[in-house]
Amino acid sequence: MIKSIAATALTVAIGLGLASAAHANCPTGWTSRESGKGVRLCQKGNLFVQRVDLSGGARVRLAYQFTGGAGSQSNPNPPFQGRDILEWWSYVTANSGNNVVAKPAGRLFSVVSGSFFVKDYWGNPIQRPAYPVKNRGGLLTIGNDSGVGNPLREFRMNDSDASIVYLAQNPQDWNRTHSALGPFTSVVGLHPGDGSTGDTEAVGRSYVGLRDNNRDGKFEWVMFLSSNKATKAEVYAALTTDFGSTVNIQFDGSGTAQMAARNPQSPAQPIEYVKSSDPNLPGFGRRNFPVAFVVYEAP
């Protein structure tokens, strides 16, 4: 009996080990393009999904730069510097990474476009996020609520887990917005929909999905989906069916959807996996955006 129990336990342990190994790889039909400790980049056609395991030590930060003073009660909707994805990569890596607040110990893995915004796309633009952004407990902007769409959702992060919640409305008041958002880091976007109605065009997409992989009631897996040409239905199927996310949020797509990840052969020059679908106009470059998500692998 003891031998039988031991054999059964070993079989279960091996099974769990195989399951963990399977989860560490890309889903069936997806190709692994790059990986690191707690992070993996998978591709299927025009779709790219980065799986970030916060419980495994991988981390997500925000990159941004004020151009007219930091956000405050007297300056609630400050201007930000817009950059394209490669410019953000250079900004993040400048000065040994000091341009990222509370830079993690792990290596830089990727930079992803984030947040809706208004003002010019090209050149050296000064831009304003459309919705509130909070970074590590500090409110950066209440947003200008430019009417991009509703209903709103809020992507909340801390170092070990994340969540996506409904935001009934943008209070558009410094103190009320600070209280309405999560206590740590938050970026407000839109309800994503499943693509069954409305927006069915294949365009640039930028989404985030969450998964509670260890079933402890917290979402420790964050999936960043980027594509320069996909329908909402394709995005929904990729995140929910293939990667097992149970809640998603939509960020600025179209030409804003951009993503670059580490190049093992040339660390200083990343691979631009998702390029802006906007034309690269002479003298203007690619579309810029004011806030980027920055992914670091576990140390």
C-alpha positions in Angstrom: 0.0 0.0 0.0 2.8 2.4 0.9 4.6 1.7 -2.3 1.4 2.2 -4.3 0.7 5.6 -2.6 4.3 6.7 -3.2 4.0 5.6 -6.9 0.8 7.5 -7.2 2.3 10.6 -5.6 5.2 10.5 -8.0 2.9 10.1 -10.9 0.9 13.2 -9.8 4.1 15.2 -9.2 5.3 14.3 -12.7 2.0 15.3 -14.1 2.0 18.6 -12.4 5.6 19.2 -13.6 4.5 18.5 -17.1 1.6 20.8 -16.7 3.8 23.6 -15.4 6.2 23.1 -18.3 3.3 23.3 -20.8 2.2 26.5 -19.2 5.7 27.9 -19.4 5.6 27.5 -23.2 3.4 29.2 -25.8 -0.1 27.8 -26.4 -0.7 25.3 -29.3 -0.5 27.1 -32.6 1.8 29.9 -31.2 5.5 30.3 -31.8 7.9 31.3 -29.0 9.9 34.3 -30.2 11.8 35.3 -27.1 11.8 34.4 -23.4 13.4 35.2 -20.0 12.8 34.6 -16.4 9.1 34.9 -15.8 8.4 36.3 -19.3 7.7 34.9 -22.8 6.8 36.4 -26.1 4.6 34.3 -28.4 3.5 34.9 -32.0 0.6 33.7 -34.1 0.4 35.5 -37.5 0.0 39.2 -36.8 -0.7 38.7 -33.1 2.0 39.0 -30.4 1.3 38.2 -26.8 3.7 38.7 -23.9 3.0 36.6 -20.8 4.4 38.3 -17.7 4.4 36.2 -14.5 4.4 38.7 -11.6 4.4 36.0 -9.0 7.6 34.6 -10.6 9.4 37.9 -10.1 8.8 39.6 -13.5 7.8 43.3 -13.2 5.9 45.9 -15.2 6.6 49.6 -14.9 5.5 52.8 -16.7 7.7 55.1 -18.7 6.6 58.8 -19.2 8.1 62.3 -19.2 6.4 65.5 -18.2 7.2 68.5 -20.4 5.5 71.3 -18.4 5.8 70.3 -14.7 4.4 67.3 -12.9 0.7 66.7 -12.5 -0.9 68.2 -9.4 -4.1 69.7 -8.1 -3.2 73.0 -9.8 -1.9 71.2 -12.9 -4.3 68.3 -13.3 -3.9 67.5 -17.0 -0.1 68.2 -17.7 1.5 67.7 -21.1 3.7 64.7 -21.7 6.5 64.0 -24.2 5.4 61.7 -27.0 7.8 59.1 -28.5 7.6 56.1 -30.8 8.5 52.6 -29.5 12.2 52.7 -30.4 12.6 56.2 -28.9 10.9 54.9 -25.7 13.4 52.0 -25.6 16.3 54.4 -25.8 14.8 56.6 -23.2 14.3 53.7 -20.8 17.8 52.4 -21.2 19.5 55.8 -20.9 21.4 56.6 -17.7 21.4 52.9 -16.7 17.6 52.8 -16.5 17.2 55.8 -14.2 14.3 57.0 -16.3 12.1 54.3 -14.9 10.8 54.8 -11.3 11.8 52.0 -9.0 13.7 50.2 -11.8 13.5 46.4 -11.1 16.6 44.2 -10.7 15.8 42.0 -13.7 16.8 42.7 -17.3 14.7 44.8 -19.6 12.5 42.5 -21.8 10.2 44.8 -23.8 8.5 48.1 -24.2 4.8 48.3 -25.2 2.5 51.2 -26.2 -0.1 52.2 -23.6 -2.8 54.8 -22.9 -5.2 56.8 -25.1 -4.1 60.3 -25.8 -4.8 63.5 -27.8 -2.7 66.0 -29.8 -0.2 65.4 -32.7 1.1 62.0 -33.6 4.4 62.8 -35.4 7.5 64.8 -35.1 8.3 65.8 -31.5 4.8 66.1 -30.1 3.5 67.3 -26.8 0.6 65.0 -25.9 -1.9 64.5 -23.1 -3.3 61.2 -21.9 -7.1 61.0 -22.5 -7.7 59.2 -19.2 -6.2 59.1 -15.7 -2.8 57.5 -15.0 -1.4 56.7 -11.6 2.2 55.5 -11.0 3.2 53.8 -7.8 0.7 55.7 -5.7 1.1 59.0 -7.3 -1.5 60.5 -9.6 0.2 61.7 -12.9 -2.9 63.1 -14.7 -6.7 63.1 -14.5 -6.8 62.9 -18.3 -8.7 65.2 -20.6 -11.6 62.8 -21.2 -11.5 63.4 -24.9 -14.5 61.3 -25.7 -12.5 58.3 -27.0 -15.3 56.0 -25.8 -17.0 54.3 -22.9 -17.4 52.3 -20.8 -14.1 52.8 -19.0 -12.0 50.1 -17.4 -9.0 50.5 -15.1 -5.8 48.3 -15.2 -4.4 48.2 -11.7 -0.9 46.8 -10.9 1.3 46.2 -8.0 4.6 44.3 -7.9 3.0 40.8 -7.4 -0.5 40.9 -9.0 -2.8 43.0 -11.1 -6.6 43.5 -11.7 -8.9 45.1 -14.2 -12.0 46.8 -12.8 -14.8 49.0 -14.2 -14.5 52.7 -13.7 -18.0 54.2 -13.8 -16.7 57.5 -15.0 -13.7 59.8 -15.1 -14.3 62.2 -12.1 -12.0 64.8 -13.8 -11.1 66.2 -10.4 -7.7 65.7 -8.9 -8.7 64.5 -5.4 -11.7 62.5 -6.5 -9.8 60.8 -9.3 -6.9 60.0 -6.9 -9.5 58.3 -4.6 -11.3 56.5 -7.4 -8.2 54.8 -8.8 -6.4 51.9 -7.3 -3.9 52.6 -4.5 -0.7 51.7 -6.6 -0.3 51.9 -10.4 -3.3 52.4 -12.7 -3.9 53.1 -16.4 -7.4 53.7 -17.6 -8.6 52.3 -20.9 -11.8 50.9 -22.4 -14.0 47.9 -22.1 -12.7 45.6 -24.9 -15.8 43.7 -26.1 -15.6 40.3 -27.8 -15.7 41.5 -31.3 -19.2 40.1 -32.0 -20.7 43.5 -32.6 -19.5 47.0 -33.6 -15.8 47.5 -34.4 -15.0 44.5 -36.7 -12.2 46.1 -38.8 -8.7 44.6 -38.8 -6.5 47.4 -37.4 -3.8 47.9 -34.9 -4.7 46.6 -31.5 -3.3 46.9 -28.0 -4.9 44.9 -25.2 -4.0 43.5 -21.7 -5.5 40.3 -20.3 -5.2 38.8 -16.9 -5.1 35.2 -15.6 -5.2 33.7 -12.1 -2.9 30.8 -13.0 -2.4 29.3 -9.5 -6.1 29.9 -8.5 -5.3 31.9 -5.4 -7.8 34.6 -6.2 -5.2 37.0 -7.6 -4.2 37.7 -11.2 -0.5 37.1 -11.3 -0.2 36.6 -15.1 -0.4 39.7 -17.2 -0.7 39.2 -21.0 0.2 42.2 -23.3 -1.3 41.7 -26.8 0.0 43.8 -29.6 -0.8 43.7 -33.3 -0.7 46.1 -36.2 -3.6 44.3 -37.9 -6.2 42.3 -36.1 -10.0 42.2 -35.5 -11.5 42.4 -32.0 -12.7 38.8 -32.4 -9.2 37.6 -33.1 -7.8 39.4 -30.1 -10.6 38.1 -27.9 -10.0 34.5 -29.0 -6.2 34.8 -28.5 -6.4 36.2 -25.0 -9.4 34.2 -23.6 -9.2 30.9 -25.5 -5.5 30.5 -26.1 -4.0 32.2 -23.1 -6.8 31.7 -20.6 -7.4 35.4 -19.6 -10.6 36.0 -17.8 -10.7 39.8 -17.9 -9.3 42.2 -20.5 -8.8 45.9 -21.2 -8.3 47.8 -24.5 -5.7 50.5 -24.9 -5.0 52.8 -27.9 -4.7 50.8 -31.1 -4.5 51.8 -34.8 -1.1 53.3 -35.5 -0.3 53.6 -31.7 -0.1 49.8 -31.3 3.6 49.2 -31.1 5.9 46.7 -29.3 9.7 46.1 -29.2 11.5 43.3 -27.3 15.0 42.4 -26.4 17.3 41.2 -29.2 19.7 38.5 -27.8 22.2 39.2 -30.6 22.2 43.0 -30.1 21.0 44.1 -26.6 21.4 47.8 -27.4 19.0 47.5 -30.5 15.7 45.8 -29.8 13.6 43.9 -32.3 10.6 46.0 -33.3 8.0 43.2 -33.5 4.9 45.5 -33.9 5.5 48.6 -36.0 3.0 51.5 -36.3 0.6 50.9 -39.1 0.7 54.6 -39.8 2.9 55.7 -42.8 6.5 56.6 -41.9 6.2 60.2 -43.3 9.5 61.8 -44.3 10.7 64.2 -41.7 8.0 63.0 -39.2 8.9 59.4 -38.3 6.3 57.0 -36.8 3.4 57.7 -34.5 4.3 58.8 -31.0 2.5 58.1 -27.7 2.9 59.6 -24.1 3.0 56.5 -21.8 4.7 53.1 -22.3 4.5 49.9 -20.4 8.0 48.5 -19.6 8.5 44.8 -18.9 11.4 43.4 -16.9 12.2 39.7 -16.5 12.7 38.3 -13.0 16.2 38.8 -11.5 
